[in-house]
Amino acid sequence: FMALLVVVFLLQIAMGTVLFFRMDELDLRMLAIVNSALTGYQTEADLERDKALDYLQQKFTCCGGSSFSDWESNEHYNCSNVASPSSCGVPMSCCRGTRDEQCGYGVRAGTKEYTDMFAYTEGCVVALTRIFKDNVLVIAGLAFSVCFLEICCLVFSSIISKQIVCRTSSKSSNNNTNVWKSDSRSTPVHSHRYYR
């Protein structure tokens, strides 16, 4: 049990260290994943990915990877695709307030301020990073609390383990003493025969 606690504790420390020192790399990987999803949005038969991207944008009130302008990489929302009604727009999941099919149409054609009236302009990776940094003290507090509990468990399991070893060894030595005593009692003493 103690070995398992030590392994879990060391893994948590390693993960925390990697997360802290490689946050920029994590941001880049998240950005690559979101941008890949943006490019394939409504163009490939991956409905689950599209739903996940819509959920992300609605839940974190964000649009695109690094900003709303990332939607330029999608063939349906590209400004050069004038044949599409969604040209220079964003998906419905980026819209502020009331959402309908056309709420994001053409919102990227104007200035950022214009877009900001109708759609979220902050990118989802930027929003997630901001949320993480805003709550870093809470996350660190929770991590230290869990580490403290694990250290307490390690100490208590060590104490219990030592007590078990002590009791086992004392019972063993008592059993050996009792065996010796019982052996000495069971052996008949015939000393009275020899002294007559």
KASULMO-V422518 format. One record per helix or strand of 2 or more residues. SS is the DSSP state (helix for helix, strand for strand). FROM is the first residue (numbers start at 1). TO is the last residue. Records with the same first field share a line. If there is no record, write none. Layout:
BEGIN
SS->FROM-TO ; FROM-TO
END
This chain:
BEGIN
helix->2-21 ; 23-40 ; 47-59 ; 68-73 ; 92-94 ; 107-109 ; 112-118 ; 124-134 ; 136-186 ; 191-194
END
